[in-house]
Amino acid sequence: MLEKGGLSIWGVAKDGICFFDWKDALHPLVQFYNFRDRRTTTLHAFPRGTSLDIGSSAITVSPDERWMLYTQIDQVGSNLVLVENFR
């Protein structure tokens, strides 16, 4: 039985489920759970420090299972603006 997963961090494919695994928060993995043999395999290990947006996106797997779409945060920032003579 698949015991991992959560909201917005998985996507259903034809033969199984792709999901993020954060055992090590600084080194996330993409895993695949196969429905037939009930085994989990690692599809991709992200470089250390990769920041994935798990709060506002989901994994999407293409119908031919060759591509997976997810959100990755490469840079976070904001702008500071000075407004003079504001009333």
C-alpha positions as CSV (number, residue, x, y, z in Angstrom):
1,M,0.0,0.0,0.0
2,L,1.2,3.5,-0.8
3,E,1.6,5.4,2.5
4,K,3.2,8.6,1.2
5,G,1.6,11.6,-0.5
6,G,-0.4,14.6,0.3
7,L,-2.3,17.5,-1.2
8,S,-0.9,18.8,-4.5
9,I,2.3,16.8,-4.6
10,W,1.2,13.9,-6.7
11,G,-0.1,13.1,-10.2
12,V,-1.8,10.1,-11.7
13,A,-0.3,8.4,-14.7
14,K,-1.5,5.5,-16.8
15,D,0.4,2.8,-14.8
16,G,0.9,4.5,-11.4
17,I,1.3,7.6,-9.4
18,C,4.2,10.2,-9.5
19,F,4.8,12.0,-6.3
20,F,7.4,14.1,-4.4
21,D,9.3,12.6,-1.5
22,W,10.8,14.9,1.1
23,K,12.5,12.6,3.5
24,D,15.4,15.0,3.1
25,A,13.8,18.5,2.7
26,L,16.9,19.9,1.0
27,H,17.1,17.0,-1.5
28,P,13.6,16.2,-2.9
29,L,12.9,13.2,-5.1
30,V,10.3,12.3,-7.7
31,Q,9.1,8.8,-7.0
32,F,6.8,6.5,-9.1
33,Y,4.5,4.0,-7.5
34,N,3.6,1.2,-9.9
35,F,0.0,-0.1,-9.6
36,R,0.9,-3.5,-11.0
37,D,3.9,-4.5,-8.9
38,R,3.1,-2.1,-6.0
39,R,6.7,-0.9,-6.0
40,T,8.1,2.6,-5.7
41,T,11.1,3.7,-7.8
42,T,13.0,7.0,-8.0
43,L,12.5,8.8,-11.2
44,H,14.6,11.9,-10.4
45,A,16.7,13.3,-7.6
46,F,16.8,17.1,-7.5
47,P,20.0,18.9,-6.7
48,R,20.5,19.9,-3.1
49,G,18.7,23.1,-2.2
50,T,16.0,22.8,-4.9
51,S,12.9,24.6,-3.8
52,L,9.6,23.2,-5.1
53,D,6.3,25.0,-4.8
54,I,4.1,22.4,-3.1
55,G,1.5,24.9,-1.8
56,S,0.0,26.1,-5.0
57,S,0.6,23.6,-7.8
58,A,0.3,19.9,-8.5
59,I,2.2,17.4,-10.6
60,T,0.7,16.7,-14.1
61,V,1.8,13.7,-16.1
62,S,1.5,13.7,-19.9
63,P,-0.8,11.0,-21.5
64,D,2.3,9.2,-23.0
65,E,4.0,9.4,-19.6
66,R,7.1,10.9,-21.1
67,W,6.7,14.4,-19.4
68,M,5.8,15.7,-16.0
69,L,5.0,19.3,-15.2
70,Y,5.5,20.9,-11.8
71,T,6.3,24.3,-10.3
72,Q,9.9,25.0,-9.2
73,I,10.9,28.2,-7.4
74,D,14.2,29.5,-8.8
75,Q,14.1,33.0,-7.2
76,V,12.0,34.7,-4.6
77,G,12.0,38.4,-4.2
78,S,10.1,41.6,-3.9
79,N,10.3,45.3,-4.9
80,L,10.8,48.2,-2.6
81,V,9.4,51.5,-3.9
82,L,9.9,55.0,-2.4
83,V,7.0,57.3,-2.9
84,E,7.9,60.9,-2.1
85,N,5.3,63.6,-0.9
86,F,2.7,61.0,-0.3
87,R,-0.5,62.2,1.5
